[in-house]
């Protein structure tokens, strides 16, 4: 797949701001001062590449784009060109030393973001500058062209928006360095209450407690996992297993019946059966039914955990039926 137009000419009309020369001078001055003082909030080179999902997109991409251009790499595990482009972009993110932030989005796990950006194929690379999304290119591209595009993006960020970028401290997170003091999280009591409710089979109470955490901290891993588990257990609590399985067997095209049976499969420890059932439901259906089955499958992935090989295999199978 050939890269599309990589020009940044369409960016200049995004906002009316101060004169280009003045903004650029201020940006360079601010960056130099931050680097000289050690930069409060300086990050390690590893922090220049982040994984982003739908829940954290506003915080990790839109909000960060007010201080630094954010380049988004839409990729998937099964995509061979992605395996060539991804490491190149990661290397350039470190080499550019905070001039841009690289956000990696797994399209299998974040279909809504893929739809919102109108992506037809991957790899696809976008940028967000001051909250504005800009298409950069699609498909693998030569390094020279990518560098040219990044240079234009950074120039626009400085000249039009006064973005100073991120101050990078190469010693941050280095072995032997004093660990940063992490304050106690404000969610300990809520998480403990949620876990207590879950143990007592008060699934409604657990769901609400986990949701309360996620309102303020959408990426909280403990709350995300707990919510997925509580919602699953709450759904199956009043089910008649025999009736649910008969309904699913008699009506293979009924998405709701297949979803209910998949929930029972997962609770019963038949993880691969649950995943296969929903992948097949996605393959058989279209429109809202297909999306409903896909979203439930993604929810069940959360229950098991993204590192589980059964989740990895099911993601690959899902991608094959979707694309």
Order of alpha helices (4+ residues) and beta strands (2+ residues): alpha-beta-beta-alpha-beta-alpha-beta-beta-alpha-alpha-alpha-alpha-alpha-alpha-alpha-alpha-alpha
